[in-house]
Amino acid sequence: MSFDINKDLDIILITYNRVNKLKEIVYDIFAENSPIKKCQITFLDNCSNDGTSEFLQELSKKYTNITHIRHKINIGGNANIVRAFEYISRKYFWILCDDDRLTFEYWDNVYNALESDQYDIIQTYTDPKVFSGETYNEKLAKLLIEIVLLPAAIYRSKYLKNDVIFNAYINIYALIPHMALISEIINNNGKIYFCERYDKQVVLQGYSEPNYRKGVKRTVHPFVKGMDLSIGFILSLCMINDKDLKYKCIDRMRSYLGMTFPGFIGEMPYYWIKAGLNDNIIPIYDSCNDIQKKAFLERLMEITYELKKYNKNILKIFNFHILNLHKIERIFFSISFIGFSFSKNREYPKLYSLFGFIKDIYYIRFKILFIFKLTIKL
């Protein structure tokens, strides 16, 4: 079956209160040399109040292939991504954002990938600052970081199954709902078209200030209030089955800033812990390999020392202490109702973990029913 871009490609553009930026990308879409200007184009307007809605209303009168959908309320930028999934009806789809720009000088590469009907992800943007590698997994890890930028890829729509939409809604809190779709494709060995050269990409990344809670001024859920995009990315990796791929992603996730994973851990935002987002610590820890876990635990221990004035046991999940600092002052041995504990003199406190330990930790402590403790020498 031959590929017809006007019939087989859905374009959906999500927007909220960026009317001047929106006009720029609309100019790109309907430029004389634009190959997508006759595609079905749906604008999902997140209840804008800056003239965006009026502009889109006038635009829909001028072009018959435009649909303008204005939400009754602002559902948030990430929820608008998932809402876009629900309007897809064609073989491929491309979700655009109001603050990016398009250039079609090298569109032939994208079109040939679409026409071949071989690919499930077609990359339209690559970041030269994210380091790659020689192996397929290394290139794939680079791509996964880059297509966090929503318009950076065109997707095959057959993967938008019920489970994907469901998981995308859940992953809104991690700021990257489309990782549910990406993970589904990767886990099913979907075929990827890589945009390997920065000077041959289609999307030009916008530089608007990122604000994932745009329009929400008062009550913000604590899971989202202190969420950081890098943290959200690591949390989203739980949906990827290939552990080696996850480790490579984690190594590269701040490489566009010239930073390795230990560097990211070194600058782990203090506000994240102070905001009470402790439930995310273990999912991040579980996504790491042994070397990354060691760096992660060492940094958590340092941060705990530095923030101990706020709360001695700040690293908790609900009322269950997963990570605790215990200062060993003397040798003792005791038998308790549930088990035993044993420790000996140490020159400085150690970090004990229910889930793992770094090389110089020799004990693991369990807390049972929040009352009884069991410390075992390793």
C-alpha positions in Angstrom: 0.0 0.0 0.0 1.5 3.4 -1.0 1.9 6.1 1.5 -0.2 9.3 1.2 1.0 11.9 3.7 -2.4 13.7 3.6 -4.3 10.6 4.5 -1.8 8.7 6.6 -0.3 11.3 8.9 -2.1 13.0 11.8 -0.7 16.3 13.0 -1.8 17.4 16.5 -0.5 20.6 18.1 -1.0 21.2 21.8 -1.0 24.8 23.0 -1.7 27.1 25.9 -1.2 30.8 26.3 1.6 31.2 23.8 -0.2 32.9 21.0 2.9 34.7 19.6 5.0 31.5 19.6 2.0 29.6 18.2 1.8 32.0 15.2 5.5 31.2 14.4 5.0 27.4 14.1 1.7 27.9 12.3 3.7 29.9 9.8 6.1 27.0 9.4 3.2 24.5 9.0 1.5 26.5 6.2 4.6 27.7 4.5 4.8 27.3 0.7 7.4 24.5 1.0 5.6 22.7 3.9 4.9 19.1 3.1 2.3 18.8 5.9 0.1 21.8 5.2 -2.6 19.6 3.7 -2.6 17.0 6.5 -5.4 16.9 9.0 -4.2 19.3 11.7 -5.9 19.3 15.1 -5.1 22.1 17.7 -5.8 21.1 21.3 -6.2 24.5 23.0 -5.9 24.1 26.8 -8.4 26.8 27.6 -6.1 29.7 26.7 -7.0 33.3 27.6 -4.4 35.3 25.7 -6.0 35.4 22.3 -4.9 31.9 21.3 -8.5 30.6 20.9 -9.5 33.6 18.8 -6.5 33.1 16.5 -7.3 29.4 16.0 -10.9 30.1 15.4 -10.0 32.5 12.5 -7.4 30.0 11.3 -10.0 27.2 11.1 -12.2 29.3 8.9 -9.3 29.8 6.5 -8.2 26.2 6.2 -10.6 23.3 5.9 -8.1 20.8 7.2 -7.9 22.4 10.6 -9.8 21.3 13.7 -9.7 23.6 16.8 -10.7 21.9 20.0 -10.8 24.2 23.1 -10.9 22.4 26.4 -13.4 23.7 29.0 -10.6 23.8 31.6 -6.8 23.7 31.6 -6.0 20.1 32.1 -2.2 20.7 32.1 0.4 20.4 29.4 1.2 16.7 30.0 -2.4 15.7 30.2 -2.9 17.4 26.9 -0.3 15.1 25.4 -2.4 12.0 26.4 -5.6 13.7 25.2 -3.8 14.1 21.8 -3.4 10.3 21.8 -7.2 9.9 21.9 -7.7 11.9 18.7 -5.3 9.8 16.6 -7.0 8.0 13.7 -4.3 7.6 11.0 -1.3 5.3 10.5 1.3 7.7 11.8 1.0 10.8 14.0 3.2 13.7 15.0 2.4 15.8 18.1 3.8 19.3 17.9 4.2 22.0 20.6 3.5 25.7 20.3 7.0 26.8 21.2 9.0 24.9 18.6 9.9 25.6 15.0 10.0 23.4 11.9 12.3 23.4 8.9 11.7 21.1 5.9 15.0 21.3 4.1 15.7 17.7 4.9 12.2 16.4 5.1 12.9 13.9 2.3 14.7 11.7 4.8 11.6 11.6 7.1 9.3 11.1 4.1 11.3 8.2 2.8 11.2 6.6 6.2 7.4 7.1 6.4 6.9 5.8 2.8 9.0 2.7 3.5 6.5 1.6 6.2 9.3 0.0 8.1 9.6 2.2 11.1 7.7 2.6 14.3 9.6 5.6 15.6 10.9 8.2 13.1 13.2 10.7 14.8 13.0 14.3 13.6 15.4 15.9 16.1 18.8 15.1 17.6 20.9 16.9 20.2 24.6 17.0 19.4 25.3 17.5 23.1 24.0 14.1 24.1 26.8 11.6 23.6 26.1 8.5 21.5 28.2 5.3 21.1 28.9 2.5 18.7 26.4 -0.2 19.8 22.7 -0.1 19.0 21.7 0.2 22.7 24.0 3.2 23.0 22.4 4.9 20.1 18.9 3.9 21.4 19.7 5.4 24.8 20.7 8.7 23.1 17.4 8.7 21.2 15.3 8.0 24.3 16.8 11.1 25.9 16.2 13.2 22.8 12.6 12.2 22.1 11.6 13.3 25.6 11.1 16.5 23.5 7.7 15.7 22.2 7.9 16.7 18.5 11.3 14.9 18.2 9.6 11.8 16.7 6.8 10.6 14.6 5.1 7.4 15.8 3.2 4.5 14.3 -0.3 4.7 15.8 -1.0 1.0 16.2 0.9 1.0 19.5 -1.7 3.3 21.1 -3.5 0.5 22.9 -5.6 0.7 26.0 -2.6 -0.2 28.3 -0.4 2.5 26.7 -3.1 5.2 27.2 -3.7 4.0 30.8 0.1 4.1 31.6 0.4 7.4 29.9 -2.2 8.9 32.2 -0.4 7.5 35.2 3.0 8.9 34.0 1.7 12.4 33.7 3.1 13.0 37.2 6.6 12.2 35.9 6.2 14.9 33.2 6.8 12.4 30.3 3.5 10.7 29.6 4.6 9.7 26.1 7.3 7.4 27.6 4.5 4.9 28.0 4.2 4.8 24.2 7.9 4.8 23.6 8.4 2.0 26.1 5.7 -0.1 24.4 7.5 0.3 21.1 11.0 -0.4 22.5 9.8 -3.5 24.5 8.3 -4.9 21.3 11.5 -4.4 19.3 10.0 -1.7 17.2 12.1 -0.4 14.3 13.7 3.0 14.7 14.7 5.6 12.1 17.6 7.6 13.6 18.2 11.2 12.8 21.9 10.9 13.2 23.0 14.3 12.0 22.2 17.5 13.8 22.3 19.5 10.6 19.7 17.4 8.9 16.9 17.5 11.5 13.3 18.8 11.0 12.4 20.2 14.5 14.1 23.2 15.9 13.8 23.1 19.7 12.1 26.1 21.2 13.5 28.0 24.1 10.5 28.9 26.1 10.8 28.6 29.8 9.7 25.1 30.8 6.6 25.2 33.0 4.8 21.9 33.4 2.2 23.4 35.7 1.4 26.3 33.5 -1.9 27.8 34.4 -2.1 26.1 37.8 -1.5 28.8 40.4 -2.6 27.6 43.8 -3.0 23.9 44.8 -0.5 21.7 43.1 -0.2 18.0 43.9 3.0 17.3 45.9 4.2 14.6 43.5 4.3 17.2 40.7 5.2 20.3 42.8 8.8 19.4 43.2 9.2 17.1 40.2 12.3 17.5 38.1 12.4 16.4 34.5 15.5 14.3 35.0 13.9 12.6 38.0 10.8 12.0 35.9 12.9 10.5 33.2 14.5 8.0 35.5 11.1 7.1 37.0 9.7 6.6 33.5 12.5 4.1 32.7 10.7 1.5 35.0 8.5 0.8 31.9 11.6 -0.3 29.8 12.3 -4.0 30.1 16.0 -3.9 28.9 18.1 -3.2 32.0 21.2 -2.5 30.1 19.4 0.1 28.0 18.1 1.7 31.2 21.6 2.0 32.6 22.9 3.6 29.4 20.0 6.1 29.5 20.9 7.0 33.1 24.5 7.5 32.2 23.5 9.9 29.4 20.6 11.8 30.8 22.5 15.0 31.7 25.2 14.6 29.1 23.7 17.6 27.2 25.0 19.6 30.1 28.4 17.9 30.0 27.5 15.9 33.1 27.8 12.2 33.9 25.5 10.3 36.2 27.7 10.8 39.3 27.7 14.5 38.3 23.9 14.5 38.3 23.8 12.8 41.6 26.3 15.3 42.9 23.9 18.2 42.1 20.7 16.3 43.1 18.3 19.0 43.9 17.9 19.6 47.6 14.5 21.0 47.1 13.4 17.6 45.9 14.0 16.0 49.3 12.7 19.0 51.2 9.5 18.9 49.1 8.8 15.4 50.6 9.1 13.4 47.4 10.8 10.6 49.2 8.6 8.0 47.5 10.7 8.4 44.3 14.0 7.4 45.9 13.7 3.6 45.7 12.3 3.6 42.0 15.3 5.7 41.0 17.7 3.4 43.0 16.1 0.3 41.4 16.7 1.7 37.9 20.5 1.9 38.5 23.3 -0.6 38.0 25.7 -1.5 40.8 28.1 1.4 40.0 25.3 3.9 39.8 23.7 2.6 43.0 27.0 3.1 44.8 27.3 6.7 43.7 23.6 7.3 44.4 23.8 5.9 48.0 27.0 7.8 48.8 25.4 11.0 47.7 22.2 10.4 49.6 24.3 9.8 52.7 26.1 13.1 52.2 22.8 15.0 51.6 21.3 13.4 54.7 24.2 14.8 56.8 23.8 18.2 55.2 20.0 18.3 55.8 19.9 16.6 59.2 18.9 19.9 60.7 15.5 19.5 59.0 14.8 16.0 60.0 17.1 13.2 61.2 15.3 10.5 59.2 14.3 12.4 56.1 14.6 9.5 53.8 11.4 7.5 54.4 8.6 5.9 52.4 5.4 6.5 54.3 6.3 5.3 57.9 8.7 2.6 56.8 12.4 3.6 57.1 14.0 2.3 53.9 17.2 4.3 54.4 18.4 5.3 57.8 21.5 6.6 59.4 22.7 4.8 62.5 25.6 6.0 64.6 27.4 3.0 66.2 28.7 4.0 69.6 29.5 0.7 71.4 29.6 -3.1 71.0 26.4 -4.8 72.1 24.5 -8.0 71.6 20.9 -8.6 72.4 18.1 -11.1 71.8 14.7 -9.6 71.0 11.2 -10.9 70.4 11.6 -10.9 66.7 15.3 -11.6 66.2 18.7 -10.2 67.1 20.9 -7.2 66.5 24.6 -6.8 66.6 26.9 -3.8 65.9 30.4 -2.6 66.9 32.3 0.6 67.2 32.5 2.9 64.1 34.3 6.2 63.7 31.4 7.7 61.7 27.8 6.9 61.0 26.9 4.5 58.2 24.0 4.3 55.8 22.0 1.1 56.0 19.6 0.2 53.3 16.9 -2.4 53.1 17.5 -2.8 49.4 21.2 -2.6 49.0 24.5 -1.4 50.4 27.8 0.1 49.2 31.1 -1.7 49.6 32.1 -0.3 53.0 28.7 -1.1 54.6 28.7 -4.3 56.7 25.2 -4.4 58.3 21.7 -4.3 57.1 18.9 -3.3 59.4 15.3 -4.3 59.1 12.4 -2.6 60.9 9.5 -4.9 61.5 6.1 -3.5 62.1 7.8 -0.2 62.9 8.7 -1.5 66.3 11.1 -4.4 66.2 14.5 -4.1 64.6 16.7 -6.7 63.1 20.3 -5.9 62.3 22.3 -8.5 60.5 26.1 -8.5 59.8 26.8 -9.0 56.1 
